[in-house]
Amino acid sequence: MSFGDPNNPYAQQGQQPGQQPGYGQPQGAQPGQGYPQAPPVQNYGAPGYAAAGPTEMPGITKAARIFLFVIVACQVVVAGLYGYYISEFDANATGLDGTEAEVFADIGKGLLGFLLGLSLVFAALGLVLALKWTSGGNTVRVCAIVYGAFAIISGLFTIPVGLITLIVAILLIVFAAKGDTAEWFRRPRH
C-alpha cells in the first residue's frame, strides 16, 4: 500500500507493517494532521457578511457632527456682527480731530476686518470637518477635537454669541473623544 510519490520528500510516505518509523516520519501521527492550517480569514464587511465595525453612525457621533454645524453657525453670526461694527465704526469715531479720527478708524476697521476674516475662515474649516464627518477617517475626529479647543478660545473672546460656542465646543470635544465615535472613524471602508 503506497501513499503518494516515493520521490517527493513532502508526500506522505506509507509504512510497511512491522517497520519502525524512519527519519522525518512522525512517531504516532494522527490521520489528518500535517501542515498547520491557516488562520481564519477575518471579515471586513464583504457583501453577504457582517461588517467588522459599526454600519450606522452612533447617536453620540451624530450629536458631535451637529455641534460642528452649530459652531459654524455661531462663527457666521460673529462674522456678521464684525461686519456690522465695521459699517458703524465711522459714526462712532466722532469727537476727534481729522487725522486722529482717520488713524483711529483705520486701525479699528483693520482689526475688525481681520477678525471678520478669521471668523469666516474658522467657519469654513468647521464646515469642511462637518461635511467629511461621514466619510473621513480618524484624522477628521482628531481635527474636530483640535477645532473644538480653538472654538473654546474663540468663544471666550466673543462672549455674547461666544457663550453658545464655548458650551457647544466643550460638548464637541467630549463627544468626539468617546469610544463609540473613535470606533466609527476606525471602521473599515470600501
RAFEN-V573316 format. One record per residue. N is the residue number from 0. RES is the residue in three letters. PHI is phi in radians with two decimals (* if undefined). BURIAL is # if it has 16 or more other C-alpha atoms within 10 Angstrom, else .. Layout:
n = [N:N]
res = [RES:RES]
phi = [PHI:PHI]
burial = [BURIAL:BURIAL]
//
This chain:
n = [0:1:2:3:4:5:6:7:8:9:10:11:12:13:14:15:16:17:18:19:20:21:22:23:24:25:26:27:28:29:30:31:32:33:34:35:36:37:38:39:40:41:42:43:44:45:46:47:48:49:50:51:52:53:54:55:56:57:58:59:60:61:62:63:64:65:66:67:68:69:70:71:72:73:74:75:76:77:78:79:80:81:82:83:84:85:86:87:88:89:90:91:92:93:94:95:96:97:98:99:100:101:102:103:104:105:106:107:108:109:110:111:112:113:114:115:116:117:118:119:120:121:122:123:124:125:126:127:128:129:130:131:132:133:134:135:136:137:138:139:140:141:142:143:144:145:146:147:148:149:150:151:152:153:154:155:156:157:158:159:160:161:162:163:164:165:166:167:168:169:170:171:172:173:174:175:176:177:178:179:180:181:182:183:184:185:186:187:188:189]
res = [MET:SER:PHE:GLY:ASP:PRO:ASN:ASN:PRO:TYR:ALA:GLN:GLN:GLY:GLN:GLN:PRO:GLY:GLN:GLN:PRO:GLY:TYR:GLY:GLN:PRO:GLN:GLY:ALA:GLN:PRO:GLY:GLN:GLY:TYR:PRO:GLN:ALA:PRO:PRO:VAL:GLN:ASN:TYR:GLY:ALA:PRO:GLY:TYR:ALA:ALA:ALA:GLY:PRO:THR:GLU:MET:PRO:GLY:ILE:THR:LYS:ALA:ALA:ARG:ILE:PHE:LEU:PHE:VAL:ILE:VAL:ALA:CYS:GLN:VAL:VAL:VAL:ALA:GLY:LEU:TYR:GLY:TYR:TYR:ILE:SER:GLU:PHE:ASP:ALA:ASN:ALA:THR:GLY:LEU:ASP:GLY:THR:GLU:ALA:GLU:VAL:PHE:ALA:ASP:ILE:GLY:LYS:GLY:LEU:LEU:GLY:PHE:LEU:LEU:GLY:LEU:SER:LEU:VAL:PHE:ALA:ALA:LEU:GLY:LEU:VAL:LEU:ALA:LEU:LYS:TRP:THR:SER:GLY:GLY:ASN:THR:VAL:ARG:VAL:CYS:ALA:ILE:VAL:TYR:GLY:ALA:PHE:ALA:ILE:ILE:SER:GLY:LEU:PHE:THR:ILE:PRO:VAL:GLY:LEU:ILE:THR:LEU:ILE:VAL:ALA:ILE:LEU:LEU:ILE:VAL:PHE:ALA:ALA:LYS:GLY:ASP:THR:ALA:GLU:TRP:PHE:ARG:ARG:PRO:ARG:HIS]
phi = [*:-2.12:-2.05:2.33:-1.28:-1.23:-1.55:-1.60:-1.22:-1.67:-1.31:-1.27:-1.61:-1.36:-2.18:-1.28:-1.05:1.47:-1.67:-1.38:-1.11:-1.67:-1.12:1.46:-1.78:-1.17:-1.20:-2.37:-1.20:-1.47:-1.13:1.64:-1.61:2.95:-1.29:-1.18:-1.43:-1.23:-1.13:-1.10:-1.29:-1.42:-1.59:-1.96:1.44:-1.16:-1.01:1.59:-2.17:-1.27:-1.35:-1.39:-2.12:-1.17:-1.67:-2.16:-1.11:-1.10:-1.05:-1.16:-1.28:-1.11:-1.12:-1.10:-1.17:-1.09:-1.08:-1.07:-1.12:-1.14:-1.11:-1.06:-1.08:-1.10:-1.18:-1.18:-1.11:-1.09:-1.10:-1.10:-1.12:-1.09:-1.07:-1.11:-1.12:-1.13:-1.20:-1.62:-1.19:-1.13:-1.19:-1.54:-1.64:-1.41:1.74:-1.96:-1.13:-1.02:-1.30:-1.16:-1.14:-1.16:-1.11:-1.07:-1.16:-1.14:-1.14:-1.12:-1.16:-1.11:-1.14:-1.14:-1.13:-1.10:-1.14:-1.08:-1.09:-1.12:-1.13:-1.20:-1.14:-1.11:-1.15:-1.14:-1.10:-1.12:-1.15:-1.09:-1.09:-1.15:-1.31:-1.51:-1.05:-1.44:-1.95:-1.38:-1.61:-1.12:-1.10:-1.11:-1.12:-1.13:-1.11:-1.16:-1.15:-1.14:-1.04:-1.09:-1.13:-1.20:-1.18:-1.09:-1.11:-1.09:-1.14:-1.19:-1.58:-2.19:-0.91:-1.00:-1.45:-1.16:-1.11:-1.12:-1.04:-1.06:-1.15:-1.18:-1.16:-1.11:-1.12:-1.05:-1.09:-1.12:-1.24:-1.28:-1.54:-1.16:-1.12:-1.11:-1.20:-1.10:-1.13:-1.10:-1.37:-1.70:-1.18:-1.24:-2.03:-2.06]
burial = [.:.:.:.:.:.:.:.:.:.:.:.:#:.:.:.:.:.:.:.:.:.:.:.:.:.:.:.:.:.:.:.:.:.:.:.:.:.:.:.:.:.:.:.:#:.:.:.:.:.:#:.:.:#:.:.:.:.:.:#:#:#:.:#:#:.:#:#:#:#:#:#:#:#:#:#:#:#:#:.:.:#:#:.:#:#:.:.:#:#:.:.:.:.:.:.:.:.:.:.:#:.:.:#:#:.:.:#:#:.:.:#:#:.:#:#:.:.:#:#:#:#:#:.:#:#:#:.:#:#:.:.:#:#:.:#:#:#:.:#:#:#:.:#:#:.:#:#:#:.:#:#:.:#:#:.:.:#:.:.:#:#:#:#:#:#:.:#:#:#:#:#:#:.:#:#:#:.:.:#:#:#:#:#:#:#:#:.:.:.]
//
